[in-house]
Amino acid sequence: VPWFVARIPTDYFYSGRRSVLPWARHHPALRWPLLVLKNVVGIVFLAAGIAMLVLPGQGLLTMLAGILLLDFPGKYRFERRLIRQPAILDSINWLRRRRGRPPLQL
């Protein structure tokens, strides 16, 4: 999870418009398997985060990483509302500082 959190671009939540995904320009035969793989990994992270709410681990951050990987309608608005929670933003920026990355811009 810390690796994924450190890889979030600093301005990911700053702009009102989403950037184009790196594989969106590839051929559909490559794009669809990558999209399915990304969503499967997101579901695994989300399930692991839910389990970590009662088990030891960073449950909320793991769930956030899973949500970031999933694709669903209204995702960007949900992410922005979630990331504006002070406890979540402080935790993410703490992990980013440990990895030598700048804090997220809101």
Jmol script that loads the backbone (N, CA, C; Angstrom):
load data "model"
ATOM      1  N   VAL A   1       0.815  -1.199   0.000  1.00  0.00           N
ATOM      2  CA  VAL A   1       0.000   0.000   0.000  1.00  0.00           C
ATOM      3  C   VAL A   1       0.862   1.268   0.000  1.00  0.00           C
ATOM      4  N   PRO A   2       1.914   1.359   0.836  1.00  0.00           N
ATOM      5  CA  PRO A   2       2.723   2.578   0.787  1.00  0.00           C
ATOM      6  C   PRO A   2       3.313   2.854  -0.599  1.00  0.00           C
ATOM      7  N   TRP A   3       3.662   1.799  -1.320  1.00  0.00           N
ATOM      8  CA  TRP A   3       4.209   1.995  -2.661  1.00  0.00           C
ATOM      9  C   TRP A   3       3.161   2.619  -3.583  1.00  0.00           C
ATOM     10  N   PHE A   4       1.912   2.116  -3.508  1.00  0.00           N
ATOM     11  CA  PHE A   4       0.836   2.660  -4.337  1.00  0.00           C
ATOM     12  C   PHE A   4       0.520   4.103  -3.950  1.00  0.00           C
ATOM     13  N   VAL A   5       0.502   4.392  -2.665  1.00  0.00           N
ATOM     14  CA  VAL A   5       0.201   5.746  -2.208  1.00  0.00           C
ATOM     15  C   VAL A   5       1.282   6.712  -2.670  1.00  0.00           C
ATOM     16  N   ALA A   6       2.528   6.284  -2.649  1.00  0.00           N
ATOM     17  CA  ALA A   6       3.620   7.146  -3.101  1.00  0.00           C
ATOM     18  C   ALA A   6       3.569   7.378  -4.611  1.00  0.00           C
ATOM     19  N   ARG A   7       2.950   6.498  -5.354  1.00  0.00           N
ATOM     20  CA  ARG A   7       2.879   6.616  -6.815  1.00  0.00           C
ATOM     21  C   ARG A   7       1.733   7.516  -7.288  1.00  0.00           C
ATOM     22  N   ILE A   8       0.831   7.929  -6.389  1.00  0.00           N
ATOM     23  CA  ILE A   8      -0.256   8.829  -6.786  1.00  0.00           C
ATOM     24  C   ILE A   8       0.372  10.169  -7.171  1.00  0.00           C
ATOM     25  N   PRO A   9       0.060  10.684  -8.360  1.00  0.00           N
ATOM     26  CA  PRO A   9       0.601  11.996  -8.741  1.00  0.00           C
ATOM     27  C   PRO A   9       0.164  13.070  -7.752  1.00  0.00           C
ATOM     28  N   THR A  10       1.028  14.029  -7.505  1.00  0.00           N
ATOM     29  CA  THR A  10       0.767  15.077  -6.527  1.00  0.00           C
ATOM     30  C   THR A  10      -0.512  15.842  -6.847  1.00  0.00           C
ATOM     31  N   ASP A  11      -0.782  16.070  -8.120  1.00  0.00           N
ATOM     32  CA  ASP A  11      -1.951  16.851  -8.518  1.00  0.00           C
ATOM     33  C   ASP A  11      -3.138  15.982  -8.935  1.00  0.00           C
ATOM     34  N   TYR A  12      -3.181  14.726  -8.527  1.00  0.00           N
ATOM     35  CA  TYR A  12      -4.252  13.805  -8.918  1.00  0.00           C
ATOM     36  C   TYR A  12      -5.620  14.322  -8.495  1.00  0.00           C
ATOM     37  N   PHE A  13      -5.735  14.908  -7.328  1.00  0.00           N
ATOM     38  CA  PHE A  13      -7.013  15.403  -6.820  1.00  0.00           C
ATOM     39  C   PHE A  13      -7.173  16.899  -7.019  1.00  0.00           C
ATOM     40  N   TYR A  14      -6.208  17.550  -7.615  1.00  0.00           N
ATOM     41  CA  TYR A  14      -6.206  19.002  -7.745  1.00  0.00           C
ATOM     42  C   TYR A  14      -7.042  19.482  -8.923  1.00  0.00           C
ATOM     43  N   SER A  15      -6.874  18.883 -10.069  1.00  0.00           N
ATOM     44  CA  SER A  15      -7.575  19.358 -11.256  1.00  0.00           C
ATOM     45  C   SER A  15      -8.990  18.790 -11.310  1.00  0.00           C
ATOM     46  N   GLY A  16      -9.885  19.521 -11.942  1.00  0.00           N
ATOM     47  CA  GLY A  16     -11.254  19.067 -12.077  1.00  0.00           C
ATOM     48  C   GLY A  16     -11.430  18.080 -13.222  1.00  0.00           C
ATOM     49  N   ARG A  17     -10.420  17.974 -14.085  1.00  0.00           N
ATOM     50  CA  ARG A  17     -10.517  17.087 -15.230  1.00  0.00           C
ATOM     51  C   ARG A  17      -9.535  15.947 -15.086  1.00  0.00           C
ATOM     52  N   ARG A  18      -9.976  14.745 -15.429  1.00  0.00           N
ATOM     53  CA  ARG A  18      -9.137  13.553 -15.293  1.00  0.00           C
ATOM     54  C   ARG A  18      -8.143  13.471 -16.441  1.00  0.00           C
ATOM     55  N   SER A  19      -6.956  12.973 -16.146  1.00  0.00           N
ATOM     56  CA  SER A  19      -5.961  12.770 -17.186  1.00  0.00           C
ATOM     57  C   SER A  19      -6.227  11.446 -17.904  1.00  0.00           C
ATOM     58  N   VAL A  20      -5.671  11.320 -19.086  1.00  0.00           N
ATOM     59  CA  VAL A  20      -5.838  10.103 -19.883  1.00  0.00           C
ATOM     60  C   VAL A  20      -4.939   9.016 -19.304  1.00  0.00           C
ATOM     61  N   LEU A  21      -5.483   7.829 -19.156  1.00  0.00           N
ATOM     62  CA  LEU A  21      -4.707   6.718 -18.617  1.00  0.00           C
ATOM     63  C   LEU A  21      -3.604   6.314 -19.589  1.00  0.00           C
ATOM     64  N   PRO A  22      -2.473   5.820 -19.075  1.00  0.00           N
ATOM     65  CA  PRO A  22      -1.354   5.478 -19.955  1.00  0.00           C
ATOM     66  C   PRO A  22      -1.693   4.437 -21.015  1.00  0.00           C
ATOM     67  N   TRP A  23      -2.560   3.491 -20.695  1.00  0.00           N
ATOM     68  CA  TRP A  23      -2.841   2.438 -21.669  1.00  0.00           C
ATOM     69  C   TRP A  23      -4.075   2.747 -22.518  1.00  0.00           C
ATOM     70  N   ALA A  24      -4.677   3.907 -22.380  1.00  0.00           N
ATOM     71  CA  ALA A  24      -5.884   4.242 -23.136  1.00  0.00           C
ATOM     72  C   ALA A  24      -5.593   4.395 -24.627  1.00  0.00           C
ATOM     73  N   ARG A  25      -4.359   4.657 -24.967  1.00  0.00           N
ATOM     74  CA  ARG A  25      -3.995   4.849 -26.372  1.00  0.00           C
ATOM     75  C   ARG A  25      -3.581   3.550 -27.055  1.00  0.00           C
ATOM     76  N   HIS A  26      -3.482   2.472 -26.309  1.00  0.00           N
ATOM     77  CA  HIS A  26      -3.071   1.194 -26.880  1.00  0.00           C
ATOM     78  C   HIS A  26      -4.206   0.523 -27.634  1.00  0.00           C
ATOM     79  N   HIS A  27      -3.851  -0.498 -28.338  1.00  0.00           N
ATOM     80  CA  HIS A  27      -4.821  -1.290 -29.084  1.00  0.00           C
ATOM     81  C   HIS A  27      -5.824  -1.929 -28.120  1.00  0.00           C
ATOM     82  N   PRO A  28      -7.105  -2.052 -28.511  1.00  0.00           N
ATOM     83  CA  PRO A  28      -8.111  -2.635 -27.607  1.00  0.00           C
ATOM     84  C   PRO A  28      -7.764  -4.038 -27.109  1.00  0.00           C
ATOM     85  N   ALA A  29      -7.019  -4.803 -27.905  1.00  0.00           N
ATOM     86  CA  ALA A  29      -6.642  -6.154 -27.467  1.00  0.00           C
ATOM     87  C   ALA A  29      -5.715  -6.104 -26.262  1.00  0.00           C
ATOM     88  N   LEU A  30      -4.994  -5.024 -26.072  1.00  0.00           N
ATOM     89  CA  LEU A  30      -4.116  -4.850 -24.910  1.00  0.00           C
ATOM     90  C   LEU A  30      -4.822  -4.051 -23.819  1.00  0.00           C
ATOM     91  N   ARG A  31      -5.641  -3.097 -24.224  1.00  0.00           N
ATOM     92  CA  ARG A  31      -6.296  -2.202 -23.264  1.00  0.00           C
ATOM     93  C   ARG A  31      -7.285  -2.945 -22.370  1.00  0.00           C
ATOM     94  N   TRP A  32      -8.122  -3.808 -22.931  1.00  0.00           N
ATOM     95  CA  TRP A  32      -9.131  -4.496 -22.137  1.00  0.00           C
ATOM     96  C   TRP A  32      -8.542  -5.444 -21.097  1.00  0.00           C
ATOM     97  N   PRO A  33      -7.551  -6.272 -21.428  1.00  0.00           N
ATOM     98  CA  PRO A  33      -6.962  -7.116 -20.370  1.00  0.00           C
ATOM     99  C   PRO A  33      -6.316  -6.299 -19.245  1.00  0.00           C
ATOM    100  N   LEU A  34      -5.681  -5.169 -19.595  1.00  0.00           N
ATOM    101  CA  LEU A  34      -5.084  -4.319 -18.563  1.00  0.00           C
ATOM    102  C   LEU A  34      -6.163  -3.701 -17.670  1.00  0.00           C
ATOM    103  N   LEU A  35      -7.269  -3.299 -18.268  1.00  0.00           N
ATOM    104  CA  LEU A  35      -8.364  -2.728 -17.497  1.00  0.00           C
ATOM    105  C   LEU A  35      -8.977  -3.764 -16.554  1.00  0.00           C
ATOM    106  N   VAL A  36      -9.157  -4.975 -17.046  1.00  0.00           N
ATOM    107  CA  VAL A  36      -9.701  -6.054 -16.204  1.00  0.00           C
ATOM    108  C   VAL A  36      -8.732  -6.373 -15.065  1.00  0.00           C
ATOM    109  N   LEU A  37      -7.436  -6.461 -15.376  1.00  0.00           N
ATOM    110  CA  LEU A  37      -6.431  -6.747 -14.349  1.00  0.00           C
ATOM    111  C   LEU A  37      -6.418  -5.659 -13.276  1.00  0.00           C
ATOM    112  N   LYS A  38      -6.499  -4.398 -13.701  1.00  0.00           N
ATOM    113  CA  LYS A  38      -6.500  -3.281 -12.755  1.00  0.00           C
ATOM    114  C   LYS A  38      -7.711  -3.362 -11.825  1.00  0.00           C
ATOM    115  N   ASN A  39      -8.876  -3.695 -12.366  1.00  0.00           N
ATOM    116  CA  ASN A  39     -10.076  -3.802 -11.544  1.00  0.00           C
ATOM    117  C   ASN A  39     -10.025  -5.001 -10.608  1.00  0.00           C
ATOM    118  N   VAL A  40      -9.451  -6.117 -11.057  1.00  0.00           N
ATOM    119  CA  VAL A  40      -9.308  -7.286 -10.181  1.00  0.00           C
ATOM    120  C   VAL A  40      -8.383  -6.959  -9.011  1.00  0.00           C
ATOM    121  N   VAL A  41      -7.273  -6.292  -9.288  1.00  0.00           N
ATOM    122  CA  VAL A  41      -6.359  -5.896  -8.214  1.00  0.00           C
ATOM    123  C   VAL A  41      -7.062  -4.923  -7.268  1.00  0.00           C
ATOM    124  N   GLY A  42      -7.871  -4.025  -7.797  1.00  0.00           N
ATOM    125  CA  GLY A  42      -8.633  -3.102  -6.957  1.00  0.00           C
ATOM    126  C   GLY A  42      -9.598  -3.821  -6.035  1.00  0.00           C
ATOM    127  N   ILE A  43     -10.277  -4.848  -6.558  1.00  0.00           N
ATOM    128  CA  ILE A  43     -11.203  -5.621  -5.727  1.00  0.00           C
ATOM    129  C   ILE A  43     -10.456  -6.361  -4.628  1.00  0.00           C
ATOM    130  N   VAL A  44      -9.289  -6.904  -4.969  1.00  0.00           N
ATOM    131  CA  VAL A  44      -8.482  -7.609  -3.965  1.00  0.00           C
ATOM    132  C   VAL A  44      -8.043  -6.642  -2.868  1.00  0.00           C
ATOM    133  N   PHE A  45      -7.589  -5.451  -3.246  1.00  0.00           N
ATOM    134  CA  PHE A  45      -7.177  -4.460  -2.252  1.00  0.00           C
ATOM    135  C   PHE A  45      -8.361  -4.030  -1.390  1.00  0.00           C
ATOM    136  N   LEU A  46      -9.519  -3.825  -2.013  1.00  0.00           N
ATOM    137  CA  LEU A  46     -10.694  -3.414  -1.256  1.00  0.00           C
ATOM    138  C   LEU A  46     -11.100  -4.495  -0.251  1.00  0.00           C
ATOM    139  N   ALA A  47     -11.093  -5.750  -0.670  1.00  0.00           N
ATOM    140  CA  ALA A  47     -11.432  -6.857   0.236  1.00  0.00           C
ATOM    141  C   ALA A  47     -10.405  -6.987   1.353  1.00  0.00           C
ATOM    142  N   ALA A  48      -9.124  -6.832   1.011  1.00  0.00           N
ATOM    143  CA  ALA A  48      -8.079  -6.906   2.039  1.00  0.00           C
ATOM    144  C   ALA A  48      -8.227  -5.751   3.038  1.00  0.00           C
ATOM    145  N   GLY A  49      -8.589  -4.579   2.551  1.00  0.00           N
ATOM    146  CA  GLY A  49      -8.789  -3.432   3.439  1.00  0.00           C
ATOM    147  C   GLY A  49      -9.943  -3.645   4.390  1.00  0.00           C
ATOM    148  N   ILE A  50     -11.022  -4.234   3.870  1.00  0.00           N
ATOM    149  CA  ILE A  50     -12.166  -4.524   4.736  1.00  0.00           C
ATOM    150  C   ILE A  50     -11.762  -5.537   5.806  1.00  0.00           C
ATOM    151  N   ALA A  51     -10.982  -6.545   5.414  1.00  0.00           N
ATOM    152  CA  ALA A  51     -10.508  -7.533   6.388  1.00  0.00           C
ATOM    153  C   ALA A  51      -9.593  -6.886   7.425  1.00  0.00           C
ATOM    154  N   MET A  52      -8.798  -5.890   6.990  1.00  0.00           N
ATOM    155  CA  MET A  52      -7.868  -5.234   7.910  1.00  0.00           C
ATOM    156  C   MET A  52      -8.561  -4.293   8.888  1.00  0.00           C
ATOM    157  N   LEU A  53      -9.844  -4.062   8.706  1.00  0.00           N
ATOM    158  CA  LEU A  53     -10.553  -3.263   9.696  1.00  0.00           C
ATOM    159  C   LEU A  53     -10.673  -4.010  11.016  1.00  0.00           C
ATOM    160  N   VAL A  54     -10.688  -5.346  10.957  1.00  0.00           N
ATOM    161  CA  VAL A  54     -10.743  -6.151  12.179  1.00  0.00           C
ATOM    162  C   VAL A  54      -9.427  -6.876  12.436  1.00  0.00           C
ATOM    163  N   LEU A  55      -8.591  -6.996  11.425  1.00  0.00           N
ATOM    164  CA  LEU A  55      -7.272  -7.610  11.561  1.00  0.00           C
ATOM    165  C   LEU A  55      -6.221  -6.506  11.618  1.00  0.00           C
ATOM    166  N   PRO A  56      -5.000  -6.826  12.031  1.00  0.00           N
ATOM    167  CA  PRO A  56      -3.966  -5.798  12.039  1.00  0.00           C
ATOM    168  C   PRO A  56      -3.605  -5.364  10.613  1.00  0.00           C
ATOM    169  N   GLY A  57      -3.411  -4.084  10.428  1.00  0.00           N
ATOM    170  CA  GLY A  57      -3.024  -3.556   9.126  1.00  0.00           C
ATOM    171  C   GLY A  57      -3.639  -2.191   8.886  1.00  0.00           C
ATOM    172  N   GLN A  58      -3.311  -1.614   7.757  1.00  0.00           N
ATOM    173  CA  GLN A  58      -3.780  -0.286   7.379  1.00  0.00           C
ATOM    174  C   GLN A  58      -5.049  -0.441   6.544  1.00  0.00           C
ATOM    175  N   GLY A  59      -6.155  -0.742   7.186  1.00  0.00           N
ATOM    176  CA  GLY A  59      -7.393  -1.048   6.499  1.00  0.00           C
ATOM    177  C   GLY A  59      -7.929   0.081   5.645  1.00  0.00           C
ATOM    178  N   LEU A  60      -8.015   1.290   6.208  1.00  0.00           N
ATOM    179  CA  LEU A  60      -8.578   2.408   5.451  1.00  0.00           C
ATOM    180  C   LEU A  60      -7.722   2.769   4.249  1.00  0.00           C
ATOM    181  N   LEU A  61      -6.407   2.774   4.425  1.00  0.00           N
ATOM    182  CA  LEU A  61      -5.537   3.113   3.304  1.00  0.00           C
ATOM    183  C   LEU A  61      -5.556   2.040   2.225  1.00  0.00           C
ATOM    184  N   THR A  62      -5.657   0.783   2.632  1.00  0.00           N
ATOM    185  CA  THR A  62      -5.739  -0.301   1.657  1.00  0.00           C
ATOM    186  C   THR A  62      -7.058  -0.223   0.893  1.00  0.00           C
ATOM    187  N   MET A  63      -8.130   0.112   1.588  1.00  0.00           N
ATOM    188  CA  MET A  63      -9.412   0.282   0.909  1.00  0.00           C
ATOM    189  C   MET A  63      -9.361   1.458  -0.060  1.00  0.00           C
ATOM    190  N   LEU A  64      -8.707   2.550   0.325  1.00  0.00           N
ATOM    191  CA  LEU A  64      -8.572   3.705  -0.557  1.00  0.00           C
ATOM    192  C   LEU A  64      -7.776   3.336  -1.805  1.00  0.00           C
ATOM    193  N   ALA A  65      -6.696   2.570  -1.635  1.00  0.00           N
ATOM    194  CA  ALA A  65      -5.913   2.134  -2.797  1.00  0.00           C
ATOM    195  C   ALA A  65      -6.761   1.264  -3.718  1.00  0.00           C
ATOM    196  N   GLY A  66      -7.593   0.414  -3.160  1.00  0.00           N
ATOM    197  CA  GLY A  66      -8.479  -0.410  -3.968  1.00  0.00           C
ATOM    198  C   GLY A  66      -9.487   0.425  -4.728  1.00  0.00           C
ATOM    199  N   ILE A  67     -10.047   1.431  -4.077  1.00  0.00           N
ATOM    200  CA  ILE A  67     -11.011   2.314  -4.735  1.00  0.00           C
ATOM    201  C   ILE A  67     -10.339   3.090  -5.858  1.00  0.00           C
ATOM    202  N   LEU A  68      -9.094   3.520  -5.648  1.00  0.00           N
ATOM    203  CA  LEU A  68      -8.374   4.239  -6.693  1.00  0.00           C
ATOM    204  C   LEU A  68      -8.166   3.381  -7.935  1.00  0.00           C
ATOM    205  N   LEU A  69      -8.033   2.080  -7.755  1.00  0.00           N
ATOM    206  CA  LEU A  69      -7.807   1.187  -8.885  1.00  0.00           C
ATOM    207  C   LEU A  69      -9.095   0.797  -9.612  1.00  0.00           C
ATOM    208  N   LEU A  70     -10.219   0.814  -8.924  1.00  0.00           N
ATOM    209  CA  LEU A  70     -11.484   0.406  -9.535  1.00  0.00           C
ATOM    210  C   LEU A  70     -12.024   1.481 -10.473  1.00  0.00           C
ATOM    211  N   ASP A  71     -12.848   1.056 -11.428  1.00  0.00           N
ATOM    212  CA  ASP A  71     -13.540   1.977 -12.327  1.00  0.00           C
ATOM    213  C   ASP A  71     -15.039   1.835 -12.103  1.00  0.00           C
ATOM    214  N   PHE A  72     -15.693   2.937 -11.720  1.00  0.00           N
ATOM    215  CA  PHE A  72     -17.140   2.947 -11.558  1.00  0.00           C
ATOM    216  C   PHE A  72     -17.627   4.385 -11.706  1.00  0.00           C
ATOM    217  N   PRO A  73     -18.898   4.584 -12.076  1.00  0.00           N
ATOM    218  CA  PRO A  73     -19.429   5.942 -12.248  1.00  0.00           C
ATOM    219  C   PRO A  73     -19.385   6.724 -10.933  1.00  0.00           C
ATOM    220  N   GLY A  74     -18.970   7.980 -11.003  1.00  0.00           N
ATOM    221  CA  GLY A  74     -18.897   8.831  -9.822  1.00  0.00           C
ATOM    222  C   GLY A  74     -17.657   8.602  -8.976  1.00  0.00           C
ATOM    223  N   LYS A  75     -16.704   7.855  -9.496  1.00  0.00           N
ATOM    224  CA  LYS A  75     -15.516   7.511  -8.724  1.00  0.00           C
ATOM    225  C   LYS A  75     -14.698   8.749  -8.339  1.00  0.00           C
ATOM    226  N   TYR A  76     -14.503   9.660  -9.271  1.00  0.00           N
ATOM    227  CA  TYR A  76     -13.654  10.811  -8.997  1.00  0.00           C
ATOM    228  C   TYR A  76     -14.248  11.695  -7.897  1.00  0.00           C
ATOM    229  N   ARG A  77     -15.557  11.934  -7.944  1.00  0.00           N
ATOM    230  CA  ARG A  77     -16.201  12.728  -6.887  1.00  0.00           C
ATOM    231  C   ARG A  77     -16.081  12.028  -5.542  1.00  0.00           C
ATOM    232  N   PHE A  78     -16.267  10.700  -5.533  1.00  0.00           N
ATOM    233  CA  PHE A  78     -16.151   9.927  -4.290  1.00  0.00           C
ATOM    234  C   PHE A  78     -14.729  10.003  -3.737  1.00  0.00           C
ATOM    235  N   GLU A  79     -13.726   9.873  -4.626  1.00  0.00           N
ATOM    236  CA  GLU A  79     -12.323   9.955  -4.192  1.00  0.00           C
ATOM    237  C   GLU A  79     -12.023  11.318  -3.578  1.00  0.00           C
ATOM    238  N   ARG A  80     -12.478  12.370  -4.237  1.00  0.00           N
ATOM    239  CA  ARG A  80     -12.206  13.717  -3.728  1.00  0.00           C
ATOM    240  C   ARG A  80     -12.864  13.935  -2.366  1.00  0.00           C
ATOM    241  N   ARG A  81     -14.090  13.449  -2.184  1.00  0.00           N
ATOM    242  CA  ARG A  81     -14.768  13.589  -0.895  1.00  0.00           C
ATOM    243  C   ARG A  81     -14.045  12.790   0.182  1.00  0.00           C
ATOM    244  N   LEU A  82     -13.595  11.600  -0.172  1.00  0.00           N
ATOM    245  CA  LEU A  82     -12.900  10.737   0.776  1.00  0.00           C
ATOM    246  C   LEU A  82     -11.539  11.303   1.160  1.00  0.00           C
ATOM    247  N   ILE A  83     -10.798  11.803   0.177  1.00  0.00           N
ATOM    248  CA  ILE A  83      -9.440  12.288   0.449  1.00  0.00           C
ATOM    249  C   ILE A  83      -9.457  13.582   1.266  1.00  0.00           C
ATOM    250  N   ARG A  84     -10.563  14.288   1.270  1.00  0.00           N
ATOM    251  CA  ARG A  84     -10.646  15.530   2.047  1.00  0.00           C
ATOM    252  C   ARG A  84     -10.888  15.294   3.524  1.00  0.00           C
ATOM    253  N   GLN A  85     -11.063  14.044   3.919  1.00  0.00           N
ATOM    254  CA  GLN A  85     -11.177  13.723   5.342  1.00  0.00           C
ATOM    255  C   GLN A  85      -9.791  13.920   5.971  1.00  0.00           C
ATOM    256  N   PRO A  86      -9.685  14.745   7.010  1.00  0.00           N
ATOM    257  CA  PRO A  86      -8.368  15.070   7.575  1.00  0.00           C
ATOM    258  C   PRO A  86      -7.543  13.851   7.986  1.00  0.00           C
ATOM    259  N   ALA A  87      -8.164  12.853   8.582  1.00  0.00           N
ATOM    260  CA  ALA A  87      -7.403  11.682   9.037  1.00  0.00           C
ATOM    261  C   ALA A  87      -6.808  10.917   7.853  1.00  0.00           C
ATOM    262  N   ILE A  88      -7.562  10.779   6.785  1.00  0.00           N
ATOM    263  CA  ILE A  88      -7.077  10.050   5.610  1.00  0.00           C
ATOM    264  C   ILE A  88      -5.985  10.846   4.913  1.00  0.00           C
ATOM    265  N   LEU A  89      -6.206  12.145   4.730  1.00  0.00           N
ATOM    266  CA  LEU A  89      -5.200  12.976   4.066  1.00  0.00           C
ATOM    267  C   LEU A  89      -3.903  13.010   4.866  1.00  0.00           C
ATOM    268  N   ASP A  90      -3.992  13.142   6.182  1.00  0.00           N
ATOM    269  CA  ASP A  90      -2.786  13.148   7.014  1.00  0.00           C
ATOM    270  C   ASP A  90      -2.031  11.828   6.914  1.00  0.00           C
ATOM    271  N   SER A  91      -2.751  10.712   6.909  1.00  0.00           N
ATOM    272  CA  SER A  91      -2.101   9.403   6.803  1.00  0.00           C
ATOM    273  C   SER A  91      -1.411   9.229   5.456  1.00  0.00           C
ATOM    274  N   ILE A  92      -2.085   9.638   4.397  1.00  0.00           N
ATOM    275  CA  ILE A  92      -1.491   9.509   3.061  1.00  0.00           C
ATOM    276  C   ILE A  92      -0.271  10.394   2.932  1.00  0.00           C
ATOM    277  N   ASN A  93      -0.357  11.628   3.384  1.00  0.00           N
ATOM    278  CA  ASN A  93       0.795  12.525   3.285  1.00  0.00           C
ATOM    279  C   ASN A  93       1.947  12.061   4.176  1.00  0.00           C
ATOM    280  N   TRP A  94       1.648  11.424   5.300  1.00  0.00           N
ATOM    281  CA  TRP A  94       2.704  10.870   6.151  1.00  0.00           C
ATOM    282  C   TRP A  94       3.444   9.751   5.408  1.00  0.00           C
ATOM    283  N   LEU A  95       2.675   8.862   4.758  1.00  0.00           N
ATOM    284  CA  LEU A  95       3.318   7.798   3.971  1.00  0.00           C
ATOM    285  C   LEU A  95       4.123   8.375   2.819  1.00  0.00           C
ATOM    286  N   ARG A  96       3.637   9.417   2.185  1.00  0.00           N
ATOM    287  CA  ARG A  96       4.365  10.045   1.066  1.00  0.00           C
ATOM    288  C   ARG A  96       5.656  10.691   1.566  1.00  0.00           C
ATOM    289  N   ARG A  97       5.607  11.340   2.730  1.00  0.00           N
ATOM    290  CA  ARG A  97       6.827  11.944   3.298  1.00  0.00           C
ATOM    291  C   ARG A  97       7.887  10.886   3.575  1.00  0.00           C
ATOM    292  N   ARG A  98       7.449   9.728   4.085  1.00  0.00           N
ATOM    293  CA  ARG A  98       8.399   8.643   4.369  1.00  0.00           C
ATOM    294  C   ARG A  98       9.076   8.135   3.099  1.00  0.00           C
ATOM    295  N   ARG A  99       8.400   8.239   1.970  1.00  0.00           N
ATOM    296  CA  ARG A  99       8.946   7.799   0.674  1.00  0.00           C
ATOM    297  C   ARG A  99       9.640   8.935  -0.072  1.00  0.00           C
ATOM    298  N   GLY A 100       9.702  10.123   0.557  1.00  0.00           N
ATOM    299  CA  GLY A 100      10.377  11.260  -0.068  1.00  0.00           C
ATOM    300  C   GLY A 100       9.564  11.922  -1.158  1.00  0.00           C
ATOM    301  N   ARG A 101       8.239  11.783  -1.099  1.00  0.00           N
ATOM    302  CA  ARG A 101       7.359  12.380  -2.100  1.00  0.00           C
ATOM    303  C   ARG A 101       6.654  13.586  -1.502  1.00  0.00           C
ATOM    304  N   PRO A 102       6.324  14.609  -2.314  1.00  0.00           N
ATOM    305  CA  PRO A 102       5.611  15.781  -1.790  1.00  0.00           C
ATOM    306  C   PRO A 102       4.172  15.427  -1.430  1.00  0.00           C
ATOM    307  N   PRO A 103       3.541  16.227  -0.555  1.00  0.00           N
ATOM    308  CA  PRO A 103       2.148  15.960  -0.167  1.00  0.00           C
ATOM    309  C   PRO A 103       1.191  16.179  -1.351  1.00  0.00           C
ATOM    310  N   LEU A 104       0.022  15.575  -1.236  1.00  0.00           N
ATOM    311  CA  LEU A 104      -0.998  15.733  -2.269  1.00  0.00           C
ATOM    312  C   LEU A 104      -1.563  17.150  -2.237  1.00  0.00           C
ATOM    313  N   GLN A 105      -1.870  17.685  -3.405  1.00  0.00           N
ATOM    314  CA  GLN A 105      -2.502  19.004  -3.524  1.00  0.00           C
ATOM    315  C   GLN A 105      -3.999  18.807  -3.674  1.00  0.00           C
ATOM    316  N   LEU A 106      -4.757  19.591  -2.909  1.00  0.00           N
ATOM    317  CA  LEU A 106      -6.228  19.502  -3.025  1.00  0.00           C
ATOM    318  C   LEU A 106      -6.776  20.728  -3.669  1.00  0.00           C
TER     319      LEU A 106
END
end "model"
wireframe off; spacefill off
backbone 0.3
color backbone group
